[in-house]
Amino acid sequence: MGTYFVKGKGWRYHFKYLKVRYTKAWFKTKKEANKAEAEYKNLLKNPPSLIQTETDTIFLDLINKRLDYMQVYHTKHHYDDCRQMAARWVEKWGDMENSSITRGMIQEWVIVRNKVSAYVANKEIRHLRALFNWGKKEGLIRENPTNGINFLPIDKKIKYIPPKEDVLKILFATDQNTQDYLWAIKETLARMNEINQLAWEDVDLLNKTVTLYTRKKKGGHRTPRKIPMTGRLFDIFSRRFQARRKDLPWVFWHTYWSSKTGEKIEGRFLDRKRIMKTLCKRAGVKYFRFHALRHFGASILNDANLDISTIQRLLGHENRSTTEIYLHRISETEQDAIRILEEKGGSLESVDKMKVAHEVAHEKK
C-alpha cells in the first residue's frame, strides 16, 4: 500500500479505506502521487454535502472493488478463479479508464483466449460481463462493453462417468483417511468444497443425517441441505467421531506448512484436486476427478428411475436443467422409438433375406 514506481510508466498510489481499495496512475513524480493520494483520502473522509456519483474509474479500481465484494459473497474457489482471470485483464487494461474499454477490445481479447479453447474464451466473456454489470449496478461505470458479444460455439461432450469397478478400485487404492473422504463424497453426492468445510456440528449421528452447505445459489447465500446417511457413512462418521480431535471442528482436516507465515497449521482442506491423478494412476484406471463421483451417483439413481426432483435436491441444484446435464441414461421412450424404427424400417434379418433374394435373381439373369 502507498505509492510505488513502475518502470517505464511512472508512480501510482494504492490504499484501502473502509475495506475498499483505491488506486490511480500514472504520476510523473512520487510527490505528485503522494499529493493526489492525500487529496483523495481527504475527500473520502470529508465528503461534500452533495456528491456526484462516480461514473468512471480506471479499470484496476473496478477490479479491486469487485474482488473485495466477491471475497465476502462468494466461495474461496470462485474468488481465486476470478482473481486469476482478473490478473490477466489488469495486465491488459489495468491503467485505462473503464469508458475507454470498447467492445472491439473485448472481442480481440476473446479471440486471443480462443486459441486456448472456446470454453476458456466463453468463460472470459461470462466473467467480464458479470464484472461490468456489477460495475453498472454499483454506479461505477455507465456502459457494459461486453453487450452484443456472442459466445463462441463449442463441441459439447457427454461427461465421463467412471464405471463402478473403477470407482471401487480408487476407493481401495489409498489410506484410510482419504478413503473415508472419498466415501463421504460418493455417499452424499456432495461437492468437494462441501466435504472440505464439513464440521462435526453438521453431522447428526442420532438422526443419521448430514447437513451440507453451498454458496452456489443466486446471491451467493450459504444455503444448507440435509442428506440422510447411508449405513456405510454412519459407520465411517461414528468411527471418526470417536477418534476426533475435540479442539478441531472439522470432520476432515490436515497439517500443513503455510506458505505465507512459514508456520505449521492444522486446518480444513481447501483443495484436494491433485490427489485424484495419483490415485487413478495407482489404481490403473482412466483419470477422473472428484466431481465425477457426483455424476456417478446421480446416474445410479437415475437408472433406478428415481424422480429427477429428488436427485436435484440431493445434488443441491437450484435449476432442474443443471441436474439433467448429470443424467445420461437413454430413456425407455427413446429406446422404444429406435425399436419401432428398426421394425418398421426393416430389421437386420429382413434386410439379409432381401439381399439373398436379390442375389439369386441376379444369378438367374
C-alpha positions in Angstrom: 0.0 0.0 0.0 1.1 3.6 -0.6 3.0 5.0 -3.5 5.3 2.9 -5.7 7.1 3.2 -9.0 6.6 1.0 -12.1 9.5 1.2 -14.6 8.6 2.7 -17.9 5.2 4.0 -16.6 5.6 6.2 -13.5 4.2 6.5 -10.0 0.9 5.1 -8.6 -0.9 5.3 -5.3 -2.8 2.5 -3.8 -4.6 2.4 -0.4 -7.6 0.9 1.4 -10.3 2.8 3.1 -13.3 1.2 4.9 -12.2 -2.2 3.3 -12.4 -0.8 -0.2 -9.2 -0.4 -2.4 -8.5 2.8 -4.3 -5.7 3.4 -6.8 -4.7 5.8 -9.5 -1.8 6.1 -12.0 0.4 7.3 -13.6 2.2 10.3 -12.0 5.5 11.7 -13.2 6.9 12.1 -9.6 6.4 10.5 -6.2 5.5 13.9 -4.8 2.5 14.2 -7.3 1.3 10.7 -6.4 1.5 11.4 -2.6 -0.4 14.7 -3.1 -3.1 13.1 -5.2 -3.4 10.2 -2.6 -3.8 12.7 0.3 -6.4 14.7 -1.6 -8.5 11.6 -2.4 -8.2 10.3 1.2 -9.4 13.6 2.5 -12.3 13.6 0.0 -13.4 10.1 1.2 -13.1 11.1 4.9 -14.8 14.5 4.4 -17.2 14.2 1.5 -19.0 17.4 0.3 -22.7 17.6 1.1 -23.6 16.8 -2.5 -21.5 14.1 -4.0 -21.8 13.4 -7.7 -22.0 9.7 -8.4 -18.7 8.5 -9.8 -19.4 7.2 -13.3 -15.9 6.5 -14.5 -12.9 5.0 -12.8 -9.8 3.2 -14.0 -10.3 -0.5 -14.7 -8.0 -1.6 -11.9 -10.3 0.2 -9.4 -13.3 -1.7 -10.7 -11.4 -5.0 -10.5 -10.3 -4.4 -6.9 -13.8 -3.4 -5.7 -15.4 -6.4 -7.4 -12.8 -8.8 -5.9 -13.5 -7.2 -2.4 -17.2 -7.9 -2.9 -16.6 -11.5 -4.2 -14.3 -12.3 -1.2 -17.3 -11.7 1.1 -20.2 -13.1 -1.0 -18.7 -16.0 -2.9 -16.7 -19.2 -2.2 -12.9 -19.1 -2.0 -12.7 -21.3 -5.0 -14.8 -19.0 -7.1 -12.9 -15.9 -5.8 -9.5 -17.5 -6.6 -10.7 -18.4 -10.0 -11.8 -14.9 -10.8 -8.7 -13.4 -9.3 -6.6 -15.3 -11.8 -8.6 -14.1 -14.7 -8.5 -10.5 -13.3 -4.7 -10.6 -13.2 -4.7 -11.1 -16.9 -7.3 -8.3 -17.5 -5.3 -5.9 -15.4 -2.2 -6.6 -17.3 -4.1 -5.8 -20.5 -6.3 -2.8 -19.4 -5.4 -2.0 -15.8 -4.4 1.6 -16.3 -7.2 2.5 -18.7 -10.4 4.4 -17.8 -13.4 2.0 -18.0 -15.1 4.2 -20.5 -12.1 3.7 -22.9 -12.5 -0.1 -22.9 -14.6 -0.9 -26.0 -16.5 -3.9 -27.3 -13.9 -4.3 -30.1 -11.1 -4.6 -27.5 -13.1 -7.3 -25.6 -13.7 -9.2 -28.8 -10.0 -9.1 -29.7 -9.2 -10.5 -26.2 -11.8 -13.3 -26.7 -10.1 -14.2 -30.0 -6.8 -14.5 -28.2 -8.3 -16.7 -25.4 -10.0 -18.8 -28.0 -6.5 -20.0 -29.0 -6.6 -21.9 -25.7 -10.1 -23.2 -26.2 -13.6 -21.9 -27.0 -14.6 -23.0 -23.4 -11.9 -20.7 -22.0 -13.0 -17.8 -24.2 -16.6 -18.2 -23.2 -15.6 -18.3 -19.6 -13.8 -14.9 -20.1 -16.9 -13.4 -21.7 -19.2 -14.6 -18.9 -17.0 -13.3 -16.1 -16.2 -10.0 -17.9 -19.9 -9.5 -18.4 -20.6 -10.1 -14.8 -17.8 -7.6 -13.8 -19.2 -4.8 -15.9 -22.8 -5.5 -15.0 -21.8 -5.3 -11.3 -19.9 -2.0 -12.0 -23.1 -0.5 -13.6 -25.2 -1.7 -10.7 -22.8 0.0 -8.2 -22.8 3.2 -10.3 -19.1 2.9 -11.1 -19.5 2.8 -14.9 -22.1 3.8 -17.5 -21.9 1.0 -20.1 -21.1 -2.7 -20.4 -18.7 -3.2 -23.3 -19.5 -6.9 -23.5 -23.0 -6.3 -24.6 -23.5 -7.7 -28.1 -20.6 -10.2 -27.8 -21.8 -13.7 -28.6 -20.5 -16.9 -27.0 -18.3 -19.0 -29.3 -19.6 -22.4 -30.5 -18.2 -25.3 -28.6 -18.1 -29.1 -29.0 -20.2 -30.4 -26.2 -19.4 -33.9 -24.9 -21.1 -36.3 -22.6 -19.2 -36.0 -19.3 -17.2 -39.1 -18.4 -18.7 -41.3 -15.7 -16.4 -43.9 -14.3 -17.7 -47.5 -14.2 -18.4 -48.9 -10.7 -15.3 -51.1 -10.9 -13.0 -48.1 -11.3 -14.7 -46.2 -8.5 -14.1 -49.1 -6.2 -10.5 -49.5 -7.3 -9.9 -45.9 -6.4 -11.6 -46.2 -3.0 -9.4 -49.1 -2.0 -6.2 -47.7 -3.5 -5.4 -45.3 -0.7 -5.1 -44.8 3.1 -8.0 -45.0 5.5 -8.3 -41.2 5.9 -8.5 -40.5 2.2 -10.8 -43.5 1.7 -13.2 -42.0 4.3 -13.1 -38.7 2.4 -14.0 -40.4 -0.9 -16.8 -42.4 0.6 -18.2 -39.2 2.1 -18.4 -37.6 -1.4 -19.8 -40.7 -3.0 -22.4 -41.5 -0.4 -23.7 -37.9 -0.1 -23.3 -36.7 -3.8 -21.5 -33.7 -2.3 -19.2 -31.2 -3.9 -15.6 -31.3 -2.9 -15.8 -28.0 -1.1 -18.9 -29.1 0.8 -17.0 -32.0 2.3 -13.9 -29.9 2.9 -15.9 -27.5 5.2 -18.0 -30.2 6.8 -17.9 -29.7 10.6 -19.0 -32.1 13.4 -21.9 -29.7 14.2 -23.2 -30.6 10.7 -23.2 -34.4 11.5 -26.2 -35.7 13.3 -25.4 -39.3 14.3 -28.6 -39.7 16.3 -30.9 -39.0 13.4 -28.3 -40.2 10.8 -28.2 -37.0 8.7 -25.5 -34.8 7.3 -26.1 -31.1 6.6 -24.1 -29.7 3.6 -23.6 -26.1 2.8 -23.1 -24.4 -0.6 -22.8 -20.9 -1.9 -23.7 -21.9 -5.4 -27.1 -20.2 -5.2 -28.3 -17.0 -6.6 -27.0 -14.1 -4.4 -24.2 -16.2 -3.0 -26.1 -17.1 0.1 -24.7 -20.0 2.2 -27.5 -22.5 1.8 -27.9 -25.8 3.7 -29.4 -29.1 2.6 -29.9 -32.2 4.8 -28.8 -35.6 3.4 -29.7 -38.9 5.1 -26.7 -41.1 5.9 -26.1 -44.5 4.3 -25.2 -47.3 6.7 -21.6 -47.2 5.5 -21.4 -43.4 6.0 -22.8 -43.8 9.5 -20.1 -46.3 10.4 -17.4 -44.0 9.0 -18.6 -40.9 10.8 -19.2 -42.8 14.0 -15.6 -44.1 14.0 -14.1 -40.7 13.1 -16.2 -39.1 15.8 -14.8 -41.4 18.5 -11.2 -40.6 17.3 -11.8 -36.9 16.7 -9.7 -34.0 18.0 -12.0 -32.1 20.2 -10.2 -28.8 19.6 -10.8 -29.1 15.8 -14.3 -28.6 14.4 -13.8 -30.3 11.0 -14.6 -33.9 10.1 -11.6 -33.9 7.6 -8.5 -31.8 8.3 -4.8 -31.9 7.8 -1.5 -30.4 9.0 0.5 -28.3 6.5 3.1 -25.6 6.3 1.7 -22.1 5.5 3.5 -20.5 2.5 2.5 -17.1 3.9 3.7 -17.5 7.5 6.1 -20.4 7.3 4.3 -22.0 10.3 2.8 -25.4 10.7 -1.0 -25.1 10.6 -3.8 -27.6 11.4 -6.9 -26.8 9.4 -9.5 -28.0 7.0 -8.7 -28.9 3.4 -9.1 -26.1 0.8 -8.3 -28.1 -2.3 -7.5 -31.7 -3.0 -7.6 -31.9 -6.8 -4.1 -33.3 -7.3 -4.7 -36.4 -5.3 -7.1 -37.9 -7.9 -4.3 -38.1 -10.6 -2.2 -40.1 -8.2 -5.0 -42.4 -7.1 -6.1 -43.1 -10.7 -2.6 -43.8 -11.8 -2.0 -46.1 -8.8 -5.3 -48.0 -9.4 -4.6 -48.2 -13.2 -7.9 -46.6 -14.2 -8.8 -43.8 -16.6 -8.4 -40.4 -14.8 -11.5 -38.8 -13.3 -12.0 -36.0 -10.7 -14.0 -35.8 -7.5 -16.9 -34.3 -9.4 -17.3 -37.4 -11.5 -18.4 -39.2 -8.3 -21.4 -36.9 -8.2 -22.2 -37.8 -11.8 -21.7 -41.5 -10.9 -24.1 -41.4 -8.0 -26.7 -39.3 -9.9 -26.6 -41.8 -12.8 -27.2 -44.8 -10.4 -30.3 -43.0 -9.0 -31.5 -42.1 -12.5 -31.0 -45.7 -13.7 -33.2 -46.8 -10.8 -35.9 -44.4 -12.2 -35.8 -42.1 -9.1 -37.7 -38.9 -9.6 -35.5 -36.2 -11.0 -36.7 -33.6 -8.4 -35.3 -35.9 -5.6 -31.9 -36.2 -7.4 -31.9 -32.4 -7.8 -32.4 -31.9 -4.1 -29.7 -34.4 -3.2 -27.2 -32.7 -5.6 -28.1 -29.2 -4.3 -29.0 -27.8 -7.7 -31.2 -24.7 -8.0 -32.3 -25.5 -11.5 -33.6 -28.7 -12.9 -31.7 -28.1 -16.2 -28.4 -28.4 -14.3 -29.5 -31.8 -12.9 -30.4 -33.0 -16.3 -26.8 -32.4 -17.5 -25.7 -35.0 -15.0 -28.1 -37.7 -16.3 -27.1 -39.5 -19.5 -29.4 -42.6 -19.4 -31.3 -43.3 -22.6 -34.9 -43.2 -21.7 -37.4 -46.0 -22.3 -39.2 -43.7 -24.7 -36.1 -43.2 -26.8 -35.4 -47.0 -26.8 -39.0 -47.7 -27.9 -38.6 -45.2 -30.7 -35.5 -46.9 -32.0 -37.1 -50.3 -31.7 -40.1 -49.1 -33.9 -37.6 -47.5 -36.3 -35.9 -50.9 -36.7 -39.1 -52.9 -37.0 -40.8 -50.6 -39.5 -37.7 -49.6 -41.4 -36.5 -53.2 -41.8 -34.8 -55.4 -39.3 -31.4 -56.9 -39.9 -32.9 -60.3 -40.6 -35.4 -59.0 -43.2 -32.7 -56.9 -44.9 -30.5 -60.1 -45.2 -33.4 -62.0 -46.7 -33.9 -59.3 -49.3 -30.2 -59.2 -50.1 -30.2 -63.0 -50.7 -33.3 -62.8 -52.9 -31.7 -60.0 -54.9 -28.5 -62.0 -55.4 -30.5 -65.2 -56.5 -32.5 -63.1 -59.1 -29.3 -61.6 -60.4 -27.7 -65.0 -60.9 -30.7 -66.3 -62.8 -30.4 -63.5 -65.3 
